[in-house]
Amino acid sequence: MSLAPFGRRRLRVTGRRAIGAYDVLSVADPDGPAPDAGQFAMLAAADGWGGLEDERPFLPRAFSVARRHPDGTLDFVLEDVGPGTERLCALAPGEDVWLVGPLGRGFAPPGEGRRPVLVGGGVGIAPLMIWSDVLGGPTALLGFRDAAHAEGAALLPGARVATDDGSAGHHGLVTELLAEEIGFALRSSQARTSGRRYSSHANRTPLKICRRSGRSQLRIVAVVTCSRLAHEPPRSTL
Ligand SMILES: Cc1cc2nc3c(=O)[nH]c(=O)nc-3n(C[C@H](O)[C@H](O)[C@H](O)COP(=O)(O)OP(=O)(O)OC[C@H]3O[C@@H](n4cnc5c(N)ncnc54)[C@H](O)[C@@H]3O)c2cc1C
């Protein structure tokens, strides 16, 4: 496991490009340790962090390392969902970020004779990119909200795509593609034809498939932070 050096490092942004609904932020980290696939870093902009409405964001935000290039450049895939990602998605080459990492435990390699299948949704594509690099491009199945988000699949060439609204690839959940891939029969109650993004079926079905198919690793990158007061609209205070 790669260990983070003590303290935070001030690193230079070397690039930022939009891919559909996502931004790929590139940061030069030539002296940092090579992260293991599945590890993440805490990022904050060196300037303009804490200067937005209500002085947020206060804390650095967690992002999976999506790729490490031979020169030490790290790529991160971001979706602008709040003040932290808004600021990071506005960074230009030449600006700096504070980075702490790599953190967390990386993915464990597939067992002898096992065929890896990478499955992810939305920004969950990020840790799959570096893992795919290590594993030599295994089968990848990706789920997105719609065609604009599905453009992010270009980051993992050859991946099969599912969208909630059917505007690109398979109309339905990525777990339906996974069930097809590994020959797992979904009961009709587990196959969603329409409905809310965070349906309980969408959350439970991957767990059921993983349990049945033997050794699996699950990473959850979407976290819901807390509102200060119950009557406030959804927002975090971090
Ligand atoms: C290990 C790990 C890896 C991650 N990797 C990535 C990655 O590679 N790319 C990426 O884009 N993100 C990643 N994330 C998620 C990212 O860290 C969070 O989305 C982060 O909080 C975004 O910060 P923000 O200030 O932009 O948004 P925040 O203000 O923190 O809001 C985050 C999301 O939560 C919602 N929300 C906030 N408060 C509430 C509430 N009270 N009720 C309901 N919803 C609420 C917001 O609408 C928004 O969708 C990762 C998270 C973890 C833990």
The ligand as an ORCA input file, in Angstrom:
! r2SCAN-3c Opt
* xyz 0 1
  C     -13.018      8.028     -1.270
  C     -13.795      9.008     -2.104
  C     -13.457      9.201     -3.434
  C     -14.167     10.129     -4.206
  N     -13.819     10.296     -5.513
  C     -14.465     11.224     -6.259
  C     -14.061     11.455     -7.618
  O     -13.153     10.824     -8.146
  N     -14.708     12.431     -8.313
  C     -15.737     13.181     -7.736
  O     -16.286     14.086     -8.427
  N     -16.136     12.969     -6.463
  C     -15.523     12.029     -5.707
  N     -15.898     11.818     -4.417
  C     -17.023     12.610     -3.882
  C     -16.585     14.019     -3.460
  O     -15.550     13.975     -2.514
  C     -17.809     14.716     -2.827
  O     -18.858     14.772     -3.771
  C     -17.479     16.103     -2.308
  O     -18.240     16.298     -1.125
  C     -17.833     17.211     -3.269
  O     -17.615     18.453     -2.601
  P     -18.497     19.719     -2.949
  O     -18.083     20.801     -1.997
  O     -18.381     20.020     -4.409
  O     -19.984     19.257     -2.694
  P     -20.738     19.107     -1.282
  O     -21.302     20.409     -0.833
  O     -19.837     18.383     -0.331
  O     -21.968     18.186     -1.729
  C     -21.748     16.838     -2.240
  C     -23.062     16.233     -2.744
  O     -23.915     15.981     -1.643
  C     -25.160     16.640     -1.848
  N     -25.568     17.072     -0.516
  C     -24.893     17.872      0.313
  N     -25.550     18.016      1.469
  C     -26.687     17.271      1.360
  C     -27.775     16.988      2.242
  N     -27.842     17.500      3.453
  N     -28.754     16.167      1.781
  C     -28.712     15.649      0.546
  N     -27.688     15.874     -0.314
  C     -26.697     16.671      0.083
  C     -24.882     17.774     -2.793
  O     -26.053     18.177     -3.512
  C     -23.845     17.144     -3.691
  O     -24.476     16.347     -4.675
  C     -15.225     10.882     -3.632
  C     -15.562     10.704     -2.277
  C     -14.864      9.779     -1.528
  C     -15.236      9.615     -0.085
*
